């Protein structure tokens, strides 16, 4: 008998560049401790409740029926790892993009969250061939987004095979989550730590897979892509992160009040915060009686971009104190608008990741009366024009751009 240890697990994502089988590859996704995957069932309970008969006997049992399998659930965290591709062409010798192209090790997850395939997530085929660094959600206004298979290979770190993992061999067991989708991505600003993203989503089923062949023309046509996985220079230090915050008068509605009718930059130094992107995905499952139904697939809900940032309360000109006062005194404003750019890792440094929110509505800051008084500001990323049929206006709540070193 052998035990399985979570630290020996490797995670792989089967994902297509252009929705074709010919350009499908396995991407190794290095995950942090605390990953999970599970699937439950939906059941019906039938109970009996009757009065006693003449002998005092009363039936009071119950029956259980399995109606359907609930969608599988998965979650894990990854580090943010901007990288520059090597000298090979994309897919050659395991390289990720064309020679010198910027990308992120966890990029396939952003792609699946924002479009149906890698190219659409990065702005179309011509751009997607050379670099996979910018995810602007321009092609995310779809009923369904990209689906992929995810493999959790238990015991993979101890396996001596170089290209083939097989369940039951060398302490390996492979779990396949079929037809997965990304529901949520959350970036936390722990300024003492390394930048990371928390991911969660769903899939149709969890099943044990017999094998996973990472060679080209094995499980996938292009084989294994793991460029940047073993590099130690592509981690981002959170303490270098800075925030550009600019009031946008032209996008503000209502009586502007103290915020004024001119654009204004505010000086804010972060002490913490969070950015969360939600797809609000639902899985559809039939309800035929007498059958154990399985999920059919997903549909998207409202795309939501929200978060908060914290900073010390200071009285410098156009600092956090001025920001609080102007928001508080602008009581006729219906929707305020601020342009926000979080330069994770520092705006002038590499590697870094820029998260841009072109139109953010800020809530009133709340005070934290600790040893050093600080404020917590919640925000919501909005599109320029909710009703527009143009992606540039209707899907521009957030843009994620990686810059490798």
DAPE-V15811 format. One record per backbone hydrogen bond with DSSP energy under -0.5 kcal/mol. NH is the residue of the N-H (numbers start at 1). CO is the residue of the C=O. If there is no record, write none. Layout:
nh:NH co:CO
nh:NH co:CO
This chain:
nh:8 co:5
nh:9 co:6
nh:10 co:153
nh:12 co:151
nh:13 co:27
nh:14 co:149
nh:15 co:13
nh:15 co:25
nh:17 co:23
nh:23 co:20
nh:24 co:21
nh:25 co:15
nh:26 co:223
nh:27 co:13
nh:27 co:25
nh:28 co:26
nh:28 co:225
nh:29 co:11
nh:30 co:28
nh:32 co:77
nh:35 co:32
nh:36 co:75
nh:38 co:73
nh:42 co:68
nh:43 co:41
nh:44 co:65
nh:46 co:63
nh:47 co:45
nh:48 co:61
nh:50 co:59
nh:53 co:57
nh:56 co:53
nh:63 co:46
nh:65 co:44
nh:67 co:42
nh:67 co:65
nh:68 co:42
nh:69 co:293
nh:70 co:40
nh:72 co:203
nh:73 co:38
nh:74 co:201
nh:75 co:36
nh:76 co:199
nh:78 co:197
nh:80 co:195
nh:81 co:79
nh:83 co:103
nh:85 co:101
nh:91 co:95
nh:92 co:89
nh:94 co:91
nh:95 co:92
nh:98 co:129
nh:100 co:85
nh:100 co:86
nh:101 co:98
nh:103 co:83
nh:104 co:132
nh:105 co:81
nh:107 co:104
nh:109 co:106
nh:110 co:106
nh:111 co:107
nh:112 co:108
nh:113 co:109
nh:114 co:110
nh:114 co:111
nh:115 co:111
nh:118 co:16
nh:119 co:17
nh:121 co:117
nh:122 co:118
nh:123 co:120
nh:124 co:119
nh:128 co:124
nh:129 co:125
nh:130 co:127
nh:131 co:127
nh:132 co:102
nh:135 co:400
nh:136 co:121
nh:136 co:134
nh:140 co:137
nh:142 co:140
nh:146 co:115
nh:148 co:180
nh:149 co:14
nh:150 co:177
nh:151 co:12
nh:152 co:175
nh:153 co:10
nh:153 co:151
nh:154 co:152
nh:154 co:173
nh:156 co:153
nh:157 co:8
nh:158 co:155
nh:159 co:155
nh:159 co:156
nh:165 co:212
nh:167 co:210
nh:168 co:172
nh:169 co:166
nh:172 co:169
nh:173 co:154
nh:174 co:209
nh:175 co:152
nh:176 co:207
nh:177 co:150
nh:177 co:175
nh:178 co:176
nh:178 co:205
nh:180 co:148
nh:181 co:202
nh:183 co:181
nh:183 co:200
nh:184 co:200
nh:185 co:277
nh:186 co:198
nh:187 co:275
nh:188 co:186
nh:188 co:196
nh:189 co:273
nh:190 co:188
nh:191 co:189
nh:193 co:190
nh:195 co:236
nh:197 co:78
nh:198 co:186
nh:199 co:76
nh:199 co:197
nh:200 co:184
nh:201 co:74
nh:202 co:181
nh:203 co:72
nh:204 co:178
nh:205 co:178
nh:207 co:176
nh:209 co:174
nh:212 co:165
nh:214 co:163
nh:214 co:212
nh:217 co:220
nh:217 co:221
nh:218 co:215
nh:218 co:220
nh:219 co:213
nh:220 co:213
nh:220 co:215
nh:221 co:21
nh:222 co:24
nh:224 co:214
nh:225 co:26
nh:226 co:94
nh:226 co:224
nh:227 co:94
nh:229 co:226
nh:236 co:80
nh:238 co:193
nh:238 co:236
nh:240 co:237
nh:241 co:238
nh:242 co:343
nh:243 co:268
nh:244 co:341
nh:245 co:243
nh:245 co:266
nh:246 co:339
nh:247 co:264
nh:248 co:337
nh:249 co:247
nh:251 co:248
nh:252 co:249
nh:253 co:335
nh:255 co:332
nh:256 co:254
nh:259 co:256
nh:260 co:257
nh:264 co:247
nh:266 co:245
nh:267 co:318
nh:268 co:266
nh:270 co:268
nh:271 co:310
nh:272 co:310
nh:274 co:308
nh:275 co:187
nh:276 co:306
nh:277 co:185
nh:278 co:304
nh:279 co:183
nh:280 co:183
nh:282 co:299
nh:284 co:297
nh:286 co:294
nh:291 co:288
nh:293 co:67
nh:293 co:291
nh:296 co:284
nh:297 co:284
nh:299 co:282
nh:300 co:143
nh:301 co:279
nh:304 co:278
nh:305 co:381
nh:306 co:276
nh:307 co:379
nh:308 co:274
nh:309 co:377
nh:310 co:272
nh:311 co:375
nh:312 co:269
nh:313 co:373
nh:314 co:312
nh:319 co:316
nh:321 co:314
nh:323 co:319
nh:324 co:320
nh:325 co:321
nh:326 co:322
nh:327 co:323
nh:328 co:324
nh:329 co:325
nh:330 co:326
nh:331 co:329
nh:333 co:330
nh:334 co:253
nh:335 co:253
nh:338 co:360
nh:339 co:246
nh:340 co:338
nh:340 co:357
nh:341 co:244
nh:342 co:355
nh:343 co:242
nh:343 co:341
nh:344 co:342
nh:344 co:353
nh:345 co:343
nh:346 co:343
nh:349 co:346
nh:351 co:403
nh:352 co:403
nh:353 co:344
nh:354 co:401
nh:355 co:342
nh:355 co:353
nh:356 co:354
nh:356 co:399
nh:357 co:340
nh:358 co:356
nh:358 co:396
nh:360 co:338
nh:361 co:380
nh:362 co:360
nh:363 co:378
nh:366 co:376
nh:368 co:374
nh:369 co:367
nh:370 co:368
nh:373 co:371
nh:374 co:368
nh:375 co:311
nh:376 co:366
nh:377 co:309
nh:378 co:376
nh:379 co:307
nh:380 co:361
nh:381 co:305
nh:382 co:359
nh:384 co:393
nh:385 co:393
nh:388 co:385
nh:391 co:389
nh:393 co:390
nh:394 co:390
nh:395 co:391
nh:399 co:356
nh:400 co:135
nh:401 co:354
nh:401 co:399
nh:402 co:133
nh:403 co:352
